[in-house]
Amino acid sequence: QEVYSNLRKQGHKVVGVFTVPDKDGKADPLGEFIPFPPFFCSSHLHCLYITVLLFCFVFSVHARVSRTLIHGDKKAGFTVFWADDGLDTGPILLQRECAVEPNDTVDTLYNRFLFPEGIKAMVESVQLIADGKAPRVAQTEEGASYEGIQKKSNAKVRVDLAQPAEAIHNWIRGHDKVPGAWTVIDGQSVTLYGSSMLGGSAPAGQPLEMEGASQPGLVTKNGLVLYGTDGKPLLVKNLQFEDGKMIAASKYFSSGESSSVELTDDEKKMAEEIKNIWKGILSNVPAVEDTTDFFKSGAASMDVVRLVEEVKQKCAGVQLQTEDVYMATTFQDFIQMFVRKLRGEDQEEELVIDYATKEVNNMTVKMPYQCFINGKFEDAENGKSYGTINPTDGSTICKVSYASVGDVDRAVAAAKEAFDNGPWGRMNPRDRGSLLYKLADLMEEHQEELATIESIDSGAVYTLALKTHVGMSIQTFRYFAGWCDKIQGKTIPINQARPNRNLTFTKKEPLGVCAIVIPWNYPLMMLAWKSAACLAAGNTLVLKPAQVTPLTALKFAELSVKAGIPKGVINILPGSGGMVGQRLSDHPDIRKLGFTGSTPIGKQIMKSCAVSNLKKVSLELGGKSPLIIFSDCDMDKAVRMGMSSVYFNKGENCIAAGRLFVEESIHDEYISRVVEEIKKMKIGDPLDRSTDHGPQNHKAHLDKLLEYCEVGVKEGATLVYGGRQVDRPGFFMEPTVFTEVEDHMFIAKEESFGPVMVVSKFKDGDVEGVLHRANDTEYGLASGVFTRDINKAMYVSERLEAGTVFVNTYNKTDVASPFGGFKQSGFGKDLGE
């Protein structure tokens, strides 16, 4: 009707209308709306010819895609034919093909590729004909006929359950939704719809005997699980009985138990309006009663679409789908279903989470511990798990799922589906921003719990975890939520090619599926720095937290569901870098990988990303950040900030000052003041509000730091303070100070990533000499200078080779300021526009 009206408004004359014969007393809706013009006019042969082409294309696609899926083909496609004298197809004019995804159906394949590409192909075909360049590839008589397809497509076909799971899945999805694949359950024929392969083990459920199956099925909260002869599971979403009634497979044992809802006065008025819509569609029915069955009254699939659209037009906001009509075929059932949707009672089941709980910090913390894939928490495919350790006392907090390569593939597939076909990709950017704001609000609401989890999992002092680890994470999501609707392209003036005038404009588009691999020093903050921007731009993601600190990332996943982030947009996989991280680097469906970690691992990631599919990479890697302290500095501030530059977050800080250069005339006083302040620091339980210095993140790291100090002593550096493990349970290390460090020494060149101050003196006034020494490193993440001389500060900051230069301060990062390094500290920026 819209097409007809628009054509008339634009001044076109409609000369022919194709319709279908009346059926069961019901006329084609076009017959009631359009005053039929002459059926055919010889002056419009070209239009009729295109119609024949389109008919051939649509008919061929649906019939042959079904066969493609049934046979488990890895590629699908379509053909545009020349018309012949009858209804068979003539020679081939044009063909296109695409890959078939593991869980594609006829509908998803059609909507994802065949329909949009088919329209383009029709336009291309017409242009080829108009240009006289259209090929004619001859077919055999058998290949050109629809007769074989029509014979095979007349009736529903029984599925053989005594075969491997993938073959069963292919058979069901290939016949979904017409004509349908059926089997026998409890003595009656039941048609199966909506099949997908299950990764890993099936959820718990109630057994259901299946005739001809190798083992009983399972009715679970997600649907009916069937098993192939190879023991692998597949999931069936919907079931249809012989009387035409369709139900969710998960409701098989309870389909008749739902109680009816009492309608309010407003809902009764809506029910009357919907009854009028039913009357308009079922024009052959004298009156619509509660027991009137939509399909038994002569309705067809076209009427289902009309019913859904008209009801949605009357009642905006109700998310009605065509399958809802098949599941509520009588008017009474339809109204009950509609009212439940109106009230929000039809929402998906609440997220099921198996928590690890702990009474700590005067609260009960609830920690998810499973992989988070496609909006659900689930065990790793291989069933493996590992213990995550509290560095304060070495105890196990809980067991965490240990993701496998198969889990990575499922997570990437979920993220790709969410990007390609889910609501995230179609969402208005401002609405996307609203969801990120909501997520930030939920993080703030749970900030004490998040900070407590961060403390026990990473050893961060609680007050720092609350302010920085969690506080800056919240700020990051709010900052990038504001960018969602401000990502814009440019209009570019270009040379005019006479006589045409040309205009060029650019668009910025999301990349697709992104992988994020984060370190263990700031588990939640690193997640926020990388994922907030990624999501704001409209991408979907698969994130691997550090193996030793997975818990705040999994808690974040829970909050993302509560915020309304659609399933598949965020996926979290705890596990090893060698397995999960490597597979993310190699995966062909990932378009960008963001990594924070060591330089050697960054190089391996970059190599894998290049070899696999040349995916984009951003790397924030190692550092040996120099801090230059001149004699004209504010000594109090230089001591305070210098200590912070080294001991902040127990020294587990990517921009930590790895080497301090102190001017000779103030060197001894500076060291004396630092040692005096260290002695005042309280080392202890990170949850104690008075603690200044908590445990190192994990045992292996503590051992590495102790070895680092031993090497420093052996090479001749002076150990002024610390260098030992604290005599108490847990992974505590004394704040350490080395002086007399020469440029050739190991500790002068290599990053400790711990509470180790490495100090070298330089001659008074030797600005060029200290700059040369400061830049004599392969790293360039951060740097700093302390001086009261603004000219000296600007001169030195311009010549320091680092991504960030701090002047008379340190560790001052902000969400609005870009952050990243030079040289072997990586490339690409976090934060900022």
C-alpha atoms as one frame of an Amber mdcrd trajectory, in Angstrom:
protein
   0.000   0.000   0.000   2.851   2.386   0.840   4.621   1.585  -2.411   1.420
   2.148  -4.427   0.681   5.454  -2.680   4.228   6.760  -3.088   4.321   5.848
  -6.776   1.087   7.729  -7.373   2.334  10.776  -5.424   5.479  10.882  -7.553
   3.384  11.021 -10.709   3.897   7.441 -11.904   1.087   5.622 -13.673   0.573
   2.076 -12.357  -0.283  -0.104 -15.332  -0.271  -3.580 -13.796  -0.788  -5.252
 -10.437   0.133  -8.843  -9.704  -2.116 -10.436  -7.086  -3.103 -13.906  -5.891
  -6.456 -15.683  -6.199  -8.968 -15.387  -3.350  -8.514 -18.193  -0.826 -10.954
 -19.476   1.826 -13.237 -16.561   1.047 -10.451 -14.052   1.725  -9.435 -11.595
  -0.956  -5.871 -10.397  -1.441  -5.499  -7.151   0.616  -4.334  -5.361  -2.549
  -7.735  -6.041  -4.064  -9.424  -4.026  -1.326  -7.055  -1.092  -1.545  -5.917
  -0.630  -5.138  -8.377   0.148  -7.961  -7.042  -2.415 -10.466  -5.651  -0.885
 -13.639  -5.290  -2.918 -16.827  -3.208  -6.030 -16.116  -0.773  -5.498 -18.959
   0.235  -2.793 -21.382   2.554  -3.416 -24.346   4.322  -0.068 -23.921   5.704
  -1.202 -20.546   7.376  -4.466 -21.516  10.605  -3.565 -19.690   8.852  -3.269
 -16.312   7.203  -6.662 -16.728  10.511  -8.184 -17.709  12.150  -6.985 -14.473
   9.268  -8.436 -12.482   9.924 -11.848 -14.028  13.590 -11.564 -13.112  12.768
 -10.683  -9.522  10.290 -13.557  -9.251  12.911 -16.018 -10.459  15.492 -14.659
  -8.029  13.308 -14.833  -4.902  11.915 -18.278  -5.690  15.349 -19.715  -6.427
  16.957 -18.239  -3.312  14.540 -19.667  -0.760  14.363 -23.113  -2.293  18.064
 -23.562  -2.874  19.298 -21.993   0.375  17.299 -24.619   2.242  19.103 -27.337
   0.313  22.454 -25.608   0.949  21.872 -25.700   4.704  20.515 -29.259   4.699
  23.648 -30.539   2.999  25.920 -28.596   5.367  27.517 -26.599   2.543  30.093
 -24.034   3.624  29.079 -21.576   0.899  25.736 -20.238  -0.293  24.778 -17.909
  -3.088  22.207 -16.882  -5.640  21.725 -16.687  -9.361  19.968 -14.117 -11.539
  18.586 -15.820 -14.660  17.355 -14.711 -18.001  13.625 -15.359 -18.277  12.479
 -18.128 -20.617   9.162 -18.703 -22.349   7.582 -20.452 -19.350   8.160 -20.469
 -15.604  11.494 -22.290 -15.775  14.754 -20.335 -15.687  16.708 -19.398 -18.744
  20.468 -18.923 -19.102  22.540 -17.626 -16.166  23.121 -13.886 -16.140  24.948
 -13.261 -12.827  25.955 -15.160  -9.644  27.172 -14.226  -6.143  28.304 -16.344
  -3.144  29.110 -16.003   0.588  30.290 -18.130   3.522  27.688 -19.998   5.608
  28.024 -19.431   9.373  27.606 -22.450  11.730  24.233 -21.284  13.102  22.822
 -19.605   9.984  19.169 -20.234   9.126  17.380 -19.529   5.860  16.196 -16.226
   7.331  19.545 -15.069   8.754  21.389 -15.973   5.570  18.736 -14.299   3.458
  18.706 -11.112   5.551  22.485 -10.967   6.090  23.580 -11.530   2.512  21.121
 -12.746  -0.073  18.482 -10.032   0.132  20.749  -6.928   0.289  23.213  -8.365
  -2.224  20.335  -9.665  -4.337  18.898  -6.188  -4.753  22.333  -4.895  -5.765
  22.654  -7.799  -8.205  19.263  -6.973  -9.765  20.367  -3.390 -10.350  23.667
  -4.612 -11.801  21.811  -7.098 -14.017  19.529  -4.417 -15.447  22.545  -2.185
 -16.091  24.380  -5.014 -17.853  21.317  -5.556 -20.065  20.998  -1.837 -20.785
  24.701  -1.669 -21.709  24.437  -4.746 -23.905  27.061  -6.553 -21.842  24.907
  -9.135 -20.052  26.266 -12.700 -20.435  24.086 -15.729 -21.235  25.512 -18.902
 -19.633  23.524 -21.901 -20.841  22.028 -24.401 -18.334  20.974 -28.006 -18.665
  17.240 -28.622 -18.853  17.326 -30.212 -15.375  19.180 -27.254 -13.876  16.714
 -24.773 -15.337  13.599 -26.448 -13.893  11.857 -25.715 -10.591   9.923 -28.977
 -10.765  12.336 -30.992  -8.629  12.467 -28.345  -5.924   8.688 -27.978  -5.825
   8.200 -31.718  -5.446  10.659 -31.841  -2.563   9.150 -28.814  -0.810   5.492
 -29.779  -0.605   5.357 -31.449   2.816   7.111 -31.514   6.163   9.970 -33.994
   6.367  10.975 -36.205   9.262  14.396 -35.636  10.774  16.604 -38.665  11.342
  17.878 -38.342  14.912  20.255 -41.310  14.516  23.079 -39.251  12.969  25.735
 -36.772  14.150  24.554 -33.532  15.785  25.692 -31.286  12.938  23.692 -33.323
  10.399  20.560 -33.065  12.589  21.146 -29.315  12.967  21.598 -28.853   9.215
  18.398 -30.786   8.470  16.307 -28.719  10.915  17.679 -25.326   9.908  17.443
 -26.199   6.232  13.691 -26.868   6.613  13.117 -23.928   8.937  10.529 -22.484
   8.569   9.010 -24.084   5.477   8.124 -26.893   5.235   9.462 -27.852   8.679
  11.315 -30.894  10.020   9.346 -33.135  12.364   9.916 -35.963  14.786   7.781
 -38.014  17.179   7.545 -37.042  20.861   5.117 -38.844  23.180   3.393 -40.436
  20.192   2.614 -37.229  18.305   4.306 -35.442  15.436   6.144 -32.310  16.550
   7.873 -29.890  14.171  11.234 -28.480  15.283  12.235 -24.857  14.668  15.212
 -22.643  15.515  18.185 -25.008  15.710  21.692 -23.995  16.810  24.811 -25.946
  17.731  25.737 -25.817  21.412  29.315 -25.177  22.432  30.374 -27.110  25.519
  28.110 -29.066  27.826  24.334 -28.657  27.919  22.634 -26.920  30.870  20.638
 -28.941  33.389  17.132 -29.968  32.339  14.324 -32.509  32.402  14.829 -35.631
  30.219  12.484 -36.164  27.263  12.322 -39.428  25.298  12.794 -38.854  21.560
  11.797 -41.589  19.110  14.835 -42.739  17.132  17.354 -40.662  19.110  20.597
 -42.105  20.462  19.776 -40.713  23.927  16.951 -38.713  25.563  16.671 -34.999
  24.922  16.714 -32.389  27.690  14.100 -29.681  28.211  16.181 -26.803  29.616
  15.565 -23.152  30.393  17.046 -22.317  26.966  15.100 -24.856  24.882  15.155
 -28.528  23.902  18.630 -30.064  23.777  19.053 -32.966  21.320  22.096 -35.215
  21.069  23.610 -36.700  17.924  25.182 -40.117  17.707  28.528 -38.381  18.298
  27.303 -37.177  21.719  27.402 -33.501  20.717  24.413 -31.315  21.686  22.257
 -28.958  19.651  19.483 -26.652  20.837  15.942 -26.366  19.402  14.123 -23.151
  20.295  10.474 -23.765  19.305   8.076 -26.708  18.829   4.880 -26.846  16.769
   2.177 -29.496  17.331  -0.166 -31.109  14.848  -2.976 -28.645  15.635  -0.685
 -25.764  14.549   0.022 -24.506  18.076   3.641 -23.421  18.589   5.370 -23.189
  21.978   8.807 -22.326  23.261  10.626 -25.655  23.621  11.641 -24.678  27.159
   7.920 -24.716  28.094   7.249 -28.288  26.887   6.411 -29.624  30.346   4.589
 -26.476  31.452   2.893 -25.199  28.305  -0.610 -25.511  29.748   0.182 -24.228
  33.228   0.295 -20.471  32.711  -2.498 -18.655  34.539  -4.455 -15.975  32.713
  -3.934 -12.332  33.617  -6.813 -10.037  34.577  -7.059  -7.101  32.183  -7.281
  -3.516  33.388  -9.836  -1.136  31.824  -7.161   0.387  29.582  -6.004  -3.077
  28.527  -9.607  -4.050  27.711  -9.846  -1.034  25.393  -6.643  -2.116  23.671
  -8.030  -5.649  23.347 -11.070  -4.237  21.503  -8.813  -2.302  19.137  -6.812
  -5.449  18.442 -10.058  -7.376  17.855 -10.932  -4.849  15.138  -7.534  -5.533
  13.525  -8.308  -9.270  13.568 -11.715  -8.575  11.984 -10.080  -6.531   9.229
  -7.696  -9.358   8.399 -10.138 -12.278   8.853 -12.816 -10.713   6.656 -14.419
 -14.106   5.997 -15.133 -14.709   9.724 -18.538 -13.395  10.945 -17.262 -12.520
  14.425 -13.949 -12.810  16.287 -14.457 -14.773  19.514 -11.971 -15.707  22.236
 -11.617 -19.146  20.644 -11.142 -17.868  17.083  -7.963 -19.382  15.672  -6.014
 -17.045  13.396  -4.739 -19.717  11.042  -7.798 -21.979  11.017  -9.746 -18.921
   9.919  -7.682 -18.758   6.730  -4.803 -16.460   7.681  -1.492 -16.938   5.867
   2.090 -15.784   6.500   1.417 -12.436   4.808  -1.437 -11.877   7.264   0.930
 -12.564  10.186   3.173  -9.705   9.074   0.154  -7.439   8.629  -1.168  -8.301
  12.120   2.187  -7.658  13.786   2.715  -4.319  12.042  -0.814  -3.039  12.681
  -0.699  -3.982  16.365   2.709  -2.319  16.761   1.319   0.791  15.051  -1.588
   0.941  17.514   0.560   0.201  20.578   3.993   1.723  20.132   6.679   0.269
  22.365   5.431  -3.327  22.378   8.099  -5.547  20.842   5.953  -7.995  18.875
   7.514 -10.613  16.579   5.941 -12.820  13.912   6.746 -15.946  15.919   4.603
 -14.562  18.776   1.554 -15.022  16.526   2.452 -18.655  15.872   2.710 -19.227
  19.622  -0.628 -17.599  20.423  -2.948 -18.608  17.601  -6.330 -17.998  19.279
  -7.567 -14.487  19.999  -7.670 -15.131  23.756  -4.090 -16.422  23.818  -2.960
 -13.545  21.628  -4.423 -10.945  24.004  -2.856 -12.671  27.022   0.510 -12.699
  25.280   0.140  -9.064  24.225  -0.768  -7.867  27.740   2.194  -9.717  29.255
   4.482  -7.988  26.771   2.822  -4.658  27.543   3.500  -5.174  31.252   7.076
  -6.318  30.668   6.362  -9.787  32.031   7.709 -11.456  28.906  11.286 -10.309
  29.426  14.055 -12.864  29.188  14.709 -14.840  32.327  16.861 -13.042  34.849
  20.567 -13.576  34.377  21.565 -16.779  36.158  24.818 -16.360  38.094  26.622
 -18.844  40.298  28.392 -16.519  42.725  31.426 -17.083  44.867  30.541 -15.126
  48.016  32.852 -13.795  50.693  32.255 -11.892  53.923  34.959  -9.236  53.826
  35.411  -5.506  54.438  32.135  -5.390  56.417  30.113  -6.560  53.423  29.163
  -9.654  51.444  30.840  -9.535  48.058  29.255 -11.609  45.277  31.712 -12.596
  42.563  30.845 -14.284  39.250  33.565 -16.779  38.356  32.521 -18.294  34.986
  33.248 -17.242  31.418  30.837 -14.563  30.172  29.790 -15.352  26.595  26.810
 -13.988  24.657  25.112 -12.537  27.718  25.460 -15.638  29.917  27.835 -16.926
  32.550  28.915 -20.472  31.776  31.681 -22.923  32.545  34.614 -23.231  30.173
  34.017 -25.657  27.310  36.614 -28.060  28.694  35.261 -27.785  32.251  38.623
 -26.603  33.573  39.082 -24.012  36.326  41.880 -22.530  38.422  42.203 -20.786
  41.763  42.646 -17.016  41.977  44.800 -16.036  44.957  44.489 -13.287  47.573
  48.009 -11.789  47.750  47.425 -10.546  51.302  47.634 -14.064  52.769  48.116
 -16.457  49.833  44.654 -18.013  50.251  42.418 -19.031  47.351  39.517 -16.614
  46.834  37.584 -18.919  44.493  37.875 -21.177  41.462  37.557 -19.391  38.084
  36.735 -20.891  34.679  39.794 -21.496  32.516  38.747 -20.571  28.977  39.773
 -22.690  25.994  40.250 -21.997  22.287  36.677 -23.217  21.723  35.412 -20.621
  24.210  37.284 -17.907  22.303  35.663 -18.992  19.041  32.186 -18.958  20.620
  32.767 -15.536  22.167  34.020 -14.065  18.892  31.045 -15.573  17.030  28.687
 -14.007  19.603  30.401 -10.619  19.261  30.256 -10.830  15.455  26.568 -11.747
  15.500  25.868  -8.866  17.912  27.724  -6.453  15.614  26.315  -7.699  12.303
  22.719  -8.486  13.232  22.047  -7.371  16.811  20.456  -4.139  18.084  23.869
  -2.659  19.038  24.871  -2.024  15.432  21.511  -0.449  14.556  21.235   1.606
  17.733  21.115   5.388  17.623  24.495   6.611  18.966  22.775   8.740  21.606
  20.893   5.682  22.876  24.203   3.816  22.991  25.586   6.649  25.091  22.609
   6.376  27.456  23.429   2.714  28.072  27.058   3.552  28.840  25.940   6.283
  31.258  23.692   3.736  32.934  26.594   1.298  33.164  28.734   3.993  34.815
  25.906   4.681  37.293  25.741   0.986  38.194  29.511   0.869  38.658  29.228
   3.830  41.008  26.368   2.144  42.854  28.594  -0.930  43.362  31.881   0.956
  43.808  32.579  -0.301  47.348  32.025  -3.905  46.266  34.186  -3.431  43.148
  36.965  -1.803  45.208  36.827  -4.632  47.745  37.091  -7.284  45.007  39.958
  -5.339  43.420  41.737  -5.219  46.793  41.527  -8.923  47.587  42.271 -10.007
  44.002  45.131  -7.619  43.123  46.443  -6.398  46.495  45.560  -2.756  45.798
  45.129  -0.625  48.931  41.350  -0.186  49.348  41.427   3.623  49.498  43.422
   3.716  46.240  41.190   1.065  44.654  38.118   3.119  45.502  39.505   6.414
  44.215  41.635   5.324  41.257  41.014   1.719  40.184  37.233   2.096  40.396
  36.787   5.876  40.485  38.665   6.532  37.259  36.902   3.573  35.615  33.553
   5.248  36.287  34.856   8.581  34.969  36.131   6.844  31.825  32.757   5.345
  30.944  31.001   8.658  31.557  33.531  10.521  29.429  33.205   8.162  26.460
  29.414   7.896  26.818  29.403  11.591  25.938  31.401  10.937  22.757  28.903
   8.451  21.294  26.908  11.006  19.295  29.886  13.249  18.480  31.855  10.929
  16.207  31.788  12.821  12.936  33.425  12.840   9.538  34.502  15.773   7.390
  33.425  17.524   4.227  36.460  18.026   2.005  36.743  20.548  -0.856  38.265
  18.925  -3.941  39.178  20.072  -7.442  36.170  20.529  -9.682  36.314  18.342
 -12.773  34.384  20.443 -15.250  31.556  20.396 -16.079  30.721  18.360 -12.936
  30.897  19.686  -9.412  32.099  17.079  -6.931  31.689  16.755  -3.194  33.682
  14.468  -0.909  32.709  13.606   2.638  34.083  11.073   5.121  32.310   8.819
   7.600  33.775   7.220  10.709  32.493   3.706  11.190  33.080   1.077  13.902
  35.587  -1.641  13.031  33.562  -4.646  14.207  34.742  -7.210  16.742  37.642
  -5.989  18.894  39.827  -8.006  21.255  41.192  -6.504  24.455  43.960  -8.072
  26.539  44.650  -6.291  29.827  47.283  -6.552  32.597  47.023  -7.331  36.296
  48.154  -4.061  37.870  44.908  -2.066  37.337  42.408  -4.788  36.390  39.216
  -2.697  36.243  40.781   0.582  35.151  42.593  -1.004  32.195  39.312  -2.658
  31.208  37.601   0.743  31.311  40.346   2.608  29.446  40.140   0.248  26.497
  36.548  -0.998  26.401  34.716   2.313  27.006  36.079   3.884  23.819  35.606
   0.637  21.926  31.916   0.470  22.903  31.294   4.192  22.391  32.399   3.805
  18.764  29.847   1.010  18.269  32.174  -2.000  18.303  31.645  -5.277  20.135
  34.399  -6.882  22.167  35.991  -9.994  23.609  38.154  -9.177  26.642  40.747
 -11.341  28.349  41.565 -10.155  31.861  44.912 -11.113  33.378  44.848 -14.709
  34.576  45.733 -13.673  38.149  43.113 -10.873  38.443  39.874 -11.835  36.641
  37.235 -11.011  39.256  36.407  -7.324  38.701  36.118  -7.947  34.946  33.536
 -10.672  35.573  31.660  -8.425  38.033  31.699  -5.732  35.348  30.090  -8.230
  32.942  27.240  -8.721  35.409  26.686  -4.956  35.671  26.700  -4.614  31.868
  23.688  -6.939  31.665  21.867  -4.924  34.329  22.618  -1.772  32.322  20.870
  -3.259  29.284  23.917  -3.801  27.057  22.652  -6.334  24.459  23.951  -9.884
  24.576  27.119 -10.606  22.640  28.377  -7.009  22.798  30.663  -7.733  25.780
  32.361 -11.105  26.326  34.864 -11.855  29.117  37.229 -14.840  29.015  39.497
 -15.560  31.997  42.417 -17.828  31.150  46.006 -17.943  29.973  47.608 -15.482
  27.603  49.332 -18.300  25.733  45.996 -19.897  24.846  43.243 -17.260  24.959
  45.429 -14.288  24.063  47.113 -16.143  21.211  43.793 -17.280  19.728  42.456
 -13.720  19.885  45.580 -12.540  18.023  45.099 -15.226  15.361  41.303 -15.057
  14.964  40.236 -13.961  11.464  36.979 -12.306  12.607  38.659  -9.858  14.989
  39.403  -6.493  13.392  41.468  -4.825  16.115  43.376  -5.919  19.206  44.289
  -3.619  22.090  46.978  -4.863  24.476  48.654  -3.563  27.618  51.568  -5.637
  28.905  55.215  -6.460  28.327  57.170  -5.497  25.210  58.133  -9.107  24.249
  54.490 -10.245  24.365  53.442  -7.107  22.468  55.851  -8.009  19.674  54.427
 -11.535  19.474  50.879 -10.174  19.358  51.760  -7.715  16.596  53.342 -10.497
  14.547  50.314 -12.794  14.969  47.883 -10.002  14.094  49.813  -9.258  10.915
  50.077 -12.879   9.807  46.431 -13.766  10.548  44.355 -11.041   8.881  46.372
  -7.831   9.235  44.171  -6.689  12.102  44.773  -3.247  13.589  46.771  -3.179
  16.823  47.328  -0.708  19.651  50.040  -1.529  22.181  50.890  -0.027  25.578
  54.050  -1.842  26.597  57.017  -1.669  28.979  58.648   1.453  30.329  61.721
   2.758  32.091  60.456   6.259  32.701  63.118   8.823  33.712  62.427  11.477
  36.350  64.927  14.388  36.441  65.140  16.388  39.681  67.080  19.651  39.463
  68.583  21.437  42.443  66.215  24.416  42.018  63.133  22.222  42.640  60.575
  22.552  45.428  62.221  19.903  47.634  59.120  18.987  49.635  57.113  18.436
  46.470  59.979  16.621  44.726  60.299  14.179  47.639  56.559  13.597  47.912
  55.967  13.250  44.167  59.187  11.323  43.607  58.079   8.714  46.135  54.650
   8.575  44.521  56.277   8.142  41.108  57.892   4.905  42.366  55.702   3.486
  45.159  52.215   4.369  43.869  50.154   1.149  43.682  53.143  -0.798  45.165
  55.233   0.186  42.158  52.988  -1.901  39.881  52.446   1.060  37.619  53.221
   1.235  33.912  54.364   4.870  34.100  56.331   4.445  37.344  59.598   6.378
  37.428  61.993   3.545  36.650  65.032   5.750  37.167  65.521   9.003  39.062
  68.292  11.431  38.083  69.039  13.784  40.980  71.363  16.796  40.639  74.551
  16.229  42.602  74.272  19.168  44.996  70.939  17.961  46.447  71.401  14.197
  45.987  72.291  13.233  49.547  69.622  15.427  51.126  67.032  14.030  48.711
  67.895  10.383  49.546  67.886  11.128  53.276  64.428  12.727  53.045  63.056
   9.805  50.997  64.308   7.160  53.467  62.865   9.168  56.347  59.433   9.168
  54.671  59.588   5.455  53.760  60.049   4.582  57.430  56.694   6.271  58.157
  54.832   4.115  55.599  52.507   1.479  57.012  52.794  -1.901  55.294  49.851
  -4.233  55.823  46.332  -5.389  55.009  45.145  -3.402  51.975  41.607  -3.292
  53.409  42.880  -1.393  56.468  42.145   2.286  55.757  45.457   3.359  57.344
  47.621   1.094  55.138  49.989   2.870  52.736  51.614  -0.138  51.050  49.943
  -3.449  50.207  51.183  -6.796  48.889  52.643  -7.382  45.447  50.152  -8.831
  43.003  51.295 -12.465  42.996  54.059 -14.766  44.244  55.956 -15.087  40.946
  56.172 -11.300  40.688  57.471 -10.965  44.264  60.159 -13.558  43.535  61.165
 -11.644  40.392  61.496  -8.393  42.383  63.696 -10.024  45.026  65.922 -11.389
  42.253  66.018  -7.913  40.657  67.350  -6.465  43.919  69.961  -9.223  44.235
  71.271  -8.401  40.759  71.479  -4.704  41.689  73.613  -5.476  44.730  75.880
  -7.865  42.786  76.513  -5.233  40.101  77.684  -2.716  42.715  74.691  -0.446
  43.274  74.209   0.712  46.874  71.133  -0.740  48.596  70.151   2.097  50.922
  66.885   0.657  52.144  64.643  -2.415  51.728  65.233  -5.083  49.114  63.648
  -7.846  51.190  60.327  -9.629  51.617  58.360  -8.489  54.667  58.266 -11.125
  57.416  54.522 -11.797  57.411  52.034 -13.953  55.429  51.340 -12.817  51.885
  53.451 -11.321  49.111  54.727  -8.145  50.791  57.953  -6.402  49.837  59.728
  -3.554  51.549  59.880  -0.247  49.663  63.437  -0.212  48.279  66.030   2.471
  47.431  69.193   1.976  45.325  71.787   4.723  44.805  75.104   4.939  42.924
  73.420   3.245  39.961  75.627   3.348  36.847  74.214   3.492  33.328  75.497
   0.020  32.339  73.798  -1.801  35.238  70.829  -4.130  34.761  68.624  -2.169
  37.169  69.434   1.039  35.247  68.094  -0.461  32.028  65.317  -2.881  32.965
  61.928  -2.128  34.498  61.275  -3.601  37.953  57.497  -2.995  37.969  57.702
  -2.899  41.744  58.527  -0.645  44.722  62.179  -0.130  43.784  63.615   3.411
  43.531  66.689   3.457  41.269  68.666   6.701  41.730  71.593   8.101  39.768
  73.230  11.503  40.337  74.259  13.963  37.623  76.652  16.907  37.710  75.278
  20.314  38.586  74.154  22.235  35.510  74.676  19.327  33.087  71.295  19.553
  31.370  72.450  18.077  28.061  74.261  15.217  29.763  71.281  14.154  31.874
  68.944  14.421  28.877  71.218  12.096  26.907  71.221   9.564  29.773  67.459
   9.854  30.281  66.784   9.164  26.603  69.300   6.321  26.384  66.593   3.647
  26.589  64.443   1.726  24.161  61.357   2.736  26.142  59.398   5.984  26.006
  56.161   5.750  27.953  56.464   8.587  30.489  58.979  10.971  32.043  59.161
  13.870  34.463  61.083  16.954  35.481  61.169  18.984  38.719  62.468  22.567
  38.551  61.286  26.070  39.418  62.778  27.393  36.151  59.961  27.397  33.571
  62.377  27.812  30.664  64.375  24.798  31.814  61.162  22.823  32.329  59.951
  23.549  28.781  63.377  22.855  27.248  63.745  19.512  29.013  60.129  18.421
  28.391  60.489  19.094  24.664  63.596  16.899  24.478  62.494  13.978  26.617
  61.487  11.121  24.290  58.301   9.949  25.973  54.571   9.929  25.349  53.897
  11.865  28.571  56.074  14.411  30.364  55.106  15.433  33.899  56.354  18.845
  35.048  56.522  19.375  38.837  54.003  16.574  39.332  53.643  12.853  38.538
  50.971  10.168  37.907  48.418  12.828  36.911  46.414  11.078  34.210  42.933
  12.161  33.165  40.241  10.605  30.988  40.295  13.605  28.629  44.057  13.426
  27.997  45.486  10.916  25.498  47.868   8.327  26.934  50.468   6.213  25.150
  54.151   5.714  24.467  57.039   6.069  22.025  59.626   3.574  20.779  59.311
   0.092  22.330  56.705   1.334  24.805  54.196   0.860  21.987  51.892   2.947
  19.834  48.272   3.998  19.773  46.496   5.995  22.466  44.070   5.303  25.280
  41.773   8.034  26.647  40.931  11.414  25.137  39.182  12.147  21.846
